[in-house]
Amino acid sequence: MISNKKKVYILSASVFIFLILCCLFFFVFIEKAFMSQDMVQPEEDNIDTKHLVIIGRYENEAFLKKIYQGAVVQKKDFNFELDFYVPKSQAEGVSLQSLFDYASFVNADGIIAYIDSTEEKIAIKEDVDRNVIPLVTTGVYNPDIQQVSYIGYSYWELGKKISDEVVSLLPQGGQIYLLKKDDTYSLNFANFINSFENSIESYKNISYKIVEDLEYRDLIFQTQKEKGLQNLIISLSEEDTTRIAQKMMENSFDNSKDFWIIGFGANEACQFYLNNGVVHELISLDGEKIGELLIKEFFEYFDRGYANSYIAADVSIKRKADENK
């Protein structure tokens, strides 16, 4: 027979061993839990943060800032840092190529660039691993530039939109002058013209001429001779918009009665001529929307190795301040 004293001893020992086993189990569980957290944490720390750079000329700074504002909204869904590198004044005379070189120097993972109609072929630099830095462009589509995506005008849709504006502005008919810059982007202009012609051909009281080799002063003289007929000049580049508006101001021509200008662009000069009534309407892109889209395109490219090559962005039309239409 086991004495009561031994029973108490055996029971106490059993309880003690049970407690030790519970403690061991508890510590093993806690250790594994912390080990799991430690294993997860480095994965969060090692998430690849992409370094993107926005570049462009000084005159396009306002539009590029809207792109920046739209892009940073996407930080809630994508992991990236975004630098804004635009010359602070026109006097700096910084070429777009040198801005591309800067993006390569800081080892950017991607470049966002505004291309205008004056740009020649741009050499895209390689990163430290000798890979060409992916580029998304906006502004004017230049097929000679190596780019992942272009986000900007659909020239076919632009032709339809401008034809709608023309019909609205010229209910009694009139004469249209389409300014064509002699450059390498003839496909853009051809798409625009085909769409414009299809949309406007039923309006027999509206005619148009393509102005290519005519000097601006001759165009002004020609519109002066045709007083009594509403004249409308349409420019499809920022450069032409600025130049024709400048010539009109220099010649002190009253465009509010005899002709109007539909301009193209969002730079500082174009906005100035719109605000002063020299340009009647100004067509531009939705910069903030483009900013949102280009971040998505970059990360699609980073994930899959490809992205949409051409994306049509929303177009906005600004009218001079004294128009209430």
TAQUINOR-V732986 format. One line per field, one symbol per residue. burial: # if it has 16 or more other C-alpha atoms within 10 Angstrom, else .. Layout:
burial->???
//
This chain:
burial->.................................................############.##########.#.....#.#..###......#.##.######..###########......####....###########..###################..##..#..#########......##.###.##..##.....#....#....#...#..##.....#############.##..#......#..##########.###.###.#######################.#.....#..##.#.#.####.....
//
